[in-house]
Amino acid sequence: LVVILRSFLKSLDLPGGDDKFDENDGSSSLSMLRQNLKLDIGETTASIDKYRIKRVPSGMNALEKEDSSENVAEKIVVAFDKKRTAQQNFEIGVVKFTLSPKSGLSFFIENGFVELDAQDMARFLYENSEKLDKTQIGEVLGREPDASFIKEDNVDPERGGKGFFLRVLHHYVDKMEFTGLSFDESIRLFLSGFRLPGEAQKIDRIMEKFAERFTRQNTDVFPSADTAFILAFSVIMLNTDLHNPSIKPERRMTLESFIRNNKGISVDGGDLPEDFLTGIFNRIKEKPFSLKEDDEAREKVSKESSRDMFESLF
């Protein structure tokens, strides 16, 4: 509350907006803020009168000064209500999006969080990837090439017509920065904002666009975007094979098989350097691609299991 009030005061150029308080002590911070403001319900002090005199024209009478003060208070209340309503609506939208991506996006559009525009939609998904359901973000990005948001003919793909979701994917990937990153670290960064869909065709579309972006930003790594795409798909399969608990250790992919699977994928049937592929294999074996939410869930389960085991001893 103190932080919100202070931001409102600062935006309205009122005293107290720039004051620094200990945010860990909410009650004392609020008391200090009120003391600095010299404001209380039903209270009018000399310092308020002094401040009003500075803030209002010299020809303004006492009644006009009082009206000015009330307007400031009203602005604070209105701003606070708007912020609270926006937060509540966003949380409702998050739930709707989790249940149905299109329903959720429609709600966000209706409430002014995003426009029905492919570029703005990509921006919204990118900026809110830590708040929205990442499985559903992946489903949105992997939609069919001719999928539309509006079921009408002759609508611009950028504005919801056929091909809208493919445009969203392209704009989303174009927000990524892979310059100077290794290939597998770029994939790791790319996949941190959403969960890949389960269907191979959707993975194809998403990773194909990734390969184009990576190759454009790292021209000295691959001879073509096609090579990057084939290897990207192979890396995704490697990550699944090495870290899927349902696959027995003796049946997991080895370094030799990974290198063999990627023979001849370069230009004119050439091979990528073995040390390049070996580095990718070793890094993924040591550290799998994983969403932060999954890591936190596993850590929580591990802690609960350890606690239950400890309690069972007594």
Secondary structure, DSSP 4 states (H G I P E B T S, - for coil): -HHHHHHHHHHTT-TTTT----TT-HHHHHHHHHHHHT-BTTB--HHHHHHHHHHS-TT--HHHHHHHHHHHHHHHHHHHHHHHHHHHHHHHHHHHHHH-HHHHHHHHHHTTSS-S-HHHHHHHHHHTTTTS-HHHHHHHHT--TT--SS--TT--GGGTSTTHHHHHHHHHHTT---TT--HHHHHHHHTTSSPPPSSHHHHHHHHHHHHHHHHHH-TTT-S-HHHHHHHHHHHHHHHHHHH-TTS-GGGSPPHHHHHHHTTT-SGGG----HHHHHHHHHHHHHS----HHHHHHHHHHHHHHHHHHHHHT-
